[in-house]
Amino acid sequence: MSAVVDSGAESGAALPGRAAAASGIRAGVLAGAIGLAIIIATGALAFAPLGPDYLGRGVFAAFVAATVGAMAAAALTRGPLIALPRAPTTLVYAALVAQLAAGAPPGWTFADLYPSLSLTVVLAGALLWIASRSRLIEALRFMPYPVVAGFVNGTSLLIIWSQVAPLLGLPGSIGLHGVRSALAEFQPVTAALGVGTIALIWGLMRFAPRVPAALVAMAAATLAYQYVAAAFPQARLGPVVGYLGIPAPGDFLLPLMWEPLPSRAFVATLSTLLPHALLIALVSALESALSAQAVGERTGSRLTLRHVLAAQGAGNLASGLCGGLPVAVSPTSSIM
């Protein structure tokens, strides 16, 4: 797959000073709005297996990834690429959360779980960095485009499937419900709000492509939810995601997180962490290569796959060391 080409410069004539400044401010605002929507969405997905009480921690971990991880990746990026937490890599992260929580001994706490998750992101970053310096990069370069697109689309379908139960107002996963149970617990108003949100996102992307559709739809859906809950108290509307609470910054600081690793009662073995780290690195590499190709075609930039993987490796290393989620290239924010 010739997803990214060698090197070069951006195309297009330079704008006058004032016009360039206005264009930069507008692009920054749009990219920030899109990034905020991504942070909230991936944060909600990351710790979903632990329940709604961990929504705040997930959003904060996504924010760490979007700041620390993005800055580390930007330092090595040769081109207009922005690294953010992405849904496919976060889905793998969430699967590890579920596996570690299921195998945890009695009395475990989030503090026992968190170092293992962060270590996995660090390992993924190291694997990406190694891949950027080895011949493994050639396998990605010549991988057929349909294979990469199918892999990313398959991951997207898994994410969509995981959201069917919340869309219908059902607790847990859709696979846990039989037909009778699903019909008994089905919340029509919740489903209507969800379908309306999807329709609004589609409409904005179709007719107002420069508007941050995900963020606008999320804000509109939140207001609609609050209105329905206040105006129709008898309507069946439950908090299927959770409440956003900001955890103490000390929970994410490097010394406090890594110092107790050897003495923890629950630290997952490398045999559990390495497969997930390898999968996160593979998904990040494939998605970043595909996104870099799209960004290059849209902006006229010429990017090397080696530099893209090295930048994503650095971003994941920094994000993991600070307790953040894994990162990959965000095409929408990069194009902005």
C-alpha positions in Angstrom: 0.0 0.0 0.0 1.6 3.2 -1.1 -0.4 5.0 1.6 2.2 7.8 2.1 4.9 9.0 -0.2 8.3 10.3 0.5 8.7 14.0 1.3 7.8 17.4 0.0 6.0 20.6 0.7 2.5 21.8 0.9 0.7 23.2 -2.2 -1.3 26.3 -2.7 -0.5 29.9 -2.8 0.2 31.7 0.4 -2.6 33.8 1.7 -2.2 37.5 2.7 -1.3 38.0 6.3 -4.7 39.0 7.6 -6.5 36.3 5.6 -4.0 33.7 6.6 -4.5 34.6 10.3 -8.3 34.4 10.0 -8.0 31.1 8.2 -5.7 29.8 10.9 -8.0 30.9 13.7 -11.0 29.4 12.0 -9.2 26.1 11.4 -7.9 26.0 15.0 -11.4 26.5 16.4 -12.9 23.8 14.1 -10.1 21.4 14.9 -10.5 22.1 18.6 -14.2 21.5 18.5 -13.8 18.3 16.6 -11.0 17.3 19.1 -13.3 17.9 22.0 -16.0 15.6 20.6 -13.4 12.9 20.0 -12.0 13.3 23.6 -15.5 12.9 25.1 -16.4 10.0 22.8 -13.2 8.0 23.3 -13.1 8.7 27.0 -16.6 7.3 27.4 -15.6 4.2 25.4 -12.3 3.5 27.2 -13.6 2.6 30.6 -17.2 1.6 29.6 -16.6 -2.0 30.8 -16.1 -0.6 34.4 -19.4 1.2 34.5 -20.6 4.8 34.4 -18.7 5.8 37.5 -15.5 5.8 35.5 -16.6 8.1 32.7 -14.7 11.1 34.2 -11.5 9.1 34.4 -11.9 8.0 30.8 -12.5 11.5 29.5 -9.5 12.8 31.5 -7.3 10.0 30.1 -8.4 11.0 26.6 -7.6 14.6 27.4 -4.1 13.6 28.5 -3.6 11.7 25.2 -4.9 14.7 23.2 -2.4 17.0 24.9 0.7 15.2 26.0 0.5 12.5 23.3 -0.4 14.9 20.5 2.5 17.3 21.4 5.0 14.4 21.5 3.8 13.2 18.1 3.8 16.7 16.7 7.4 17.2 17.7 8.4 14.4 15.2 5.8 14.9 12.6 6.9 16.3 9.2 3.6 17.5 7.9 0.1 18.7 9.0 -0.7 15.6 11.0 -2.5 15.7 14.4 -2.5 12.7 16.7 -5.6 12.2 18.9 -7.2 9.2 20.7 -9.2 7.3 18.1 -12.1 4.9 18.4 -10.4 1.8 16.9 -7.4 1.9 19.2 -9.6 2.8 22.1 -11.8 -0.2 21.4 -8.8 -2.5 21.9 -7.9 -0.6 25.0 -11.5 -1.1 26.3 -11.3 -4.8 25.6 -8.1 -5.0 27.8 -9.9 -3.1 30.5 -12.7 -5.7 30.4 -10.3 -8.6 30.5 -8.2 -7.2 33.3 -11.3 -6.4 35.4 -12.8 -9.8 34.8 -9.6 -11.5 36.0 -8.9 -9.3 38.9 -8.7 -10.8 42.4 -11.3 -9.8 45.1 -10.8 -6.3 46.5 -9.1 -4.9 43.5 -9.2 -1.1 42.9 -8.8 1.1 39.9 -5.3 2.0 41.1 -4.3 -1.7 40.7 -5.7 -1.8 37.2 -4.4 1.5 35.8 -0.6 0.9 35.7 -1.1 -2.2 33.6 -3.3 -0.2 31.1 -0.7 2.6 30.9 2.1 0.1 30.4 0.3 -1.4 27.5 0.1 2.0 25.8 3.8 2.5 26.4 4.6 -1.0 24.9 2.4 -0.1 21.8 4.4 3.1 21.4 7.7 1.2 21.6 6.5 -1.3 19.0 5.5 1.5 16.7 8.9 3.2 17.1 10.7 -0.1 16.4 8.6 -0.7 13.3 9.5 2.7 12.0 13.2 1.8 12.3 13.0 -1.7 10.8 12.0 -3.5 7.6 8.5 -4.2 9.1 7.6 -0.8 7.5 7.8 -2.4 4.1 5.0 -4.8 4.9 2.7 -1.8 5.6 3.9 0.1 2.6 2.8 -2.6 0.1 -0.3 -3.8 1.9 -3.3 -3.5 -0.4 -5.5 -0.6 0.2 -8.7 -2.7 0.4 -7.1 -4.8 3.2 -6.4 -1.7 5.3 -9.8 -0.1 4.6 -11.5 -3.4 5.4 -9.6 -3.7 8.7 -10.5 -0.2 9.8 -14.1 -0.6 8.6 -14.4 -3.9 10.5 -13.3 -2.2 13.7 -15.9 0.6 13.1 -18.6 -2.0 12.8 -17.6 -3.5 16.1 -17.9 -0.1 17.7 -21.3 0.4 16.1 -22.4 -3.0 17.4 -21.2 -2.1 20.9 -23.5 1.0 20.9 -26.7 -0.8 19.9 -27.7 -1.5 23.5 -27.2 2.1 24.7 -29.1 3.4 21.6 -32.1 1.3 22.6 -31.8 2.2 26.3 -30.7 -1.3 27.3 -28.1 -1.9 30.1 -25.0 -3.8 29.3 -24.3 -5.4 25.9 -27.0 -6.3 23.3 -25.8 -9.9 23.4 -26.9 -10.2 27.1 -30.5 -9.6 26.2 -33.1 -12.0 24.8 -36.0 -10.8 22.7 -38.4 -10.7 25.6 -35.8 -9.0 27.9 -35.0 -6.4 25.2 -38.6 -5.6 24.5 -39.3 -5.3 28.2 -36.4 -2.9 28.8 -36.6 -1.0 25.5 -36.8 2.8 25.9 -38.5 4.3 22.9 -37.7 7.9 23.9 -34.0 7.1 24.3 -34.0 5.4 20.9 -35.7 8.4 19.4 -33.1 10.8 20.8 -30.3 8.5 19.5 -31.7 8.2 16.0 -32.3 12.0 15.9 -28.7 12.5 16.9 -27.5 10.3 14.1 -29.7 12.1 11.6 -28.4 15.5 12.8 -24.8 14.3 12.4 -25.5 13.0 8.9 -27.4 16.2 7.9 -24.6 18.5 9.1 -21.9 16.4 7.4 -24.0 16.4 4.2 -25.1 20.1 4.1 -22.7 21.9 6.4 -19.4 20.0 6.2 -17.4 22.7 7.9 -19.5 22.5 11.0 -18.2 20.1 13.8 -21.1 17.7 13.4 -20.3 15.4 16.2 -19.9 18.2 18.8 -23.0 20.1 17.7 -25.1 16.9 17.7 -23.8 15.9 21.1 -24.7 19.3 22.5 -28.1 19.3 20.9 -28.8 15.8 22.1 -27.8 16.7 25.6 -30.1 19.7 25.7 -32.9 17.5 24.2 -32.4 14.9 26.9 -32.5 17.4 29.7 -35.7 19.0 28.2 -37.5 15.7 27.9 -36.4 14.6 31.4 -37.8 17.9 32.8 -40.9 18.2 30.7 -41.9 14.5 30.7 -40.7 13.0 34.0 -42.7 9.8 33.3 -40.5 9.1 30.2 -38.1 6.2 30.5 -34.7 7.9 30.3 -31.9 6.4 32.2 -28.2 7.6 32.4 -26.7 4.9 30.1 -23.3 6.5 29.9 -22.6 8.1 33.3 -21.8 11.4 35.0 -18.7 13.4 34.1 -16.6 13.9 37.2 -13.0 15.1 37.0 -10.6 12.8 38.9 -7.7 14.1 41.0 -4.7 15.0 38.8 -2.5 13.0 41.1 -4.2 9.8 39.8 -2.5 10.4 36.5 0.9 11.7 37.5 3.9 9.6 36.4 5.7 9.1 39.8 2.5 8.2 41.7 1.5 5.8 38.9 4.6 3.9 38.2 6.3 3.8 41.6 4.0 1.2 43.1 4.0 -1.1 40.1 6.2 -3.9 41.5 4.3 -4.1 44.8 0.8 -4.2 43.4 -1.3 -7.2 44.3 -2.7 -7.1 40.8 -0.3 -6.5 37.9 -1.2 -8.3 34.7 1.6 -10.4 33.2 3.3 -9.4 29.9 1.6 -12.4 28.3 -1.7 -10.6 28.7 -0.5 -7.1 27.9 1.7 -7.8 24.9 -1.0 -9.1 22.6 -3.1 -6.0 23.2 -0.1 -3.7 22.8 0.7 -5.4 19.5 -2.9 -5.0 18.4 -3.0 -1.3 19.4 0.3 -0.7 17.5 -1.1 -2.5 14.4 -4.4 -0.6 14.4 -2.6 2.7 15.1 -0.1 2.0 12.2 -2.8 1.0 9.7 -5.2 3.9 10.6 -2.3 6.4 10.7 -1.1 5.3 7.3 -4.6 5.5 5.8 -5.2 8.9 7.4 -1.8 10.2 6.3 -2.6 9.3 2.8 -6.0 11.1 2.9 -4.4 14.2 4.5 -1.6 14.2 2.0 -4.0 14.0 -0.9 -6.2 16.8 0.6 -3.4 19.2 1.6 -0.8 18.4 -1.0 1.7 17.4 1.7 4.1 14.5 1.0 4.8 12.4 4.1 6.9 9.3 4.8 5.5 6.3 6.4 8.6 6.0 8.5 8.2 9.5 10.0 4.4 8.9 10.6 5.0 5.7 12.6 7.9 7.2 14.5 5.7 10.2 15.5 2.8 7.9 16.6 5.3 5.8 18.6 6.5 8.9 20.4 2.9 10.0 21.0 1.9 6.7 22.5 5.0 6.5 24.6 4.4 10.0 26.1 0.7 9.4 26.5 1.2 6.0 28.2 3.8 7.4 30.6 1.3 10.0 31.7 -1.7 7.7 31.9 -3.4 8.6 28.6 -5.1 6.6 26.0 -3.4 5.4 22.8 -3.3 7.9 19.9 -3.3 7.8 16.1 -3.5 10.3 13.3 -6.9 12.1 13.2 -7.6 12.9 9.5 -10.4 15.4 10.2 -8.4 17.5 12.7 -5.3 17.3 10.5 -7.1 18.5 7.4 -8.5 21.5 9.3 
